[in-house]
Amino acid sequence: MTAECDIYQIETPLTTLSYDDEFGYFVAPEDVENHIKDTISSKDYDHIFIIVRLRR
């Protein structure tokens, strides 16, 4: 099995995070959709991982 990955950096800050009583704040797909939609629409990805650094 061979895995490939593409790394894209979102330049504009996320302005919203989703919240759940059980898990607290988290990045949901709808929080980043507008930032990545144009970039990822040209490829057929199986999985998308979002990694963020949260500031206090």
C-alpha positions in Angstrom: 0.0 0.0 0.0 1.3 3.4 -0.9 -0.1 6.6 0.7 0.1 10.0 -0.7 -0.7 13.3 1.0 -1.1 16.9 0.0 -0.6 19.6 2.6 -2.4 22.9 2.2 -2.1 25.8 4.6 -5.1 28.0 5.2 -4.0 31.6 5.3 -7.1 33.2 6.6 -7.9 32.7 10.2 -10.9 30.5 11.2 -13.5 32.7 12.7 -15.8 30.0 14.1 -15.4 26.7 16.0 -18.1 24.2 16.6 -19.1 23.3 20.1 -20.5 20.2 21.7 -21.5 19.7 25.4 -19.6 16.3 25.4 -16.4 17.3 23.5 -16.2 21.1 23.9 -14.8 23.1 21.0 -13.7 21.4 17.8 -13.1 22.1 14.2 -16.0 20.8 12.2 -16.2 20.4 8.4 -18.5 23.4 8.1 -15.9 25.5 9.9 -13.3 25.1 7.2 -15.5 24.3 4.1 -15.3 27.8 2.6 -11.6 27.9 3.1 -10.7 24.7 1.3 -13.6 24.0 -1.1 -11.9 25.5 -4.2 -8.6 23.8 -3.4 -9.8 20.3 -2.8 -12.6 20.2 -5.5 -10.0 19.5 -8.2 -9.0 16.2 -6.6 -10.8 13.1 -5.3 -9.7 12.8 -1.6 -10.6 9.8 0.6 -9.9 11.6 3.9 -9.2 15.2 4.9 -7.5 16.0 8.2 -7.5 19.5 9.7 -4.7 20.4 12.1 -5.0 23.6 14.0 -3.1 25.4 16.7 -5.4 27.0 19.2 -4.2 30.1 21.1 -5.4 31.0 24.5 
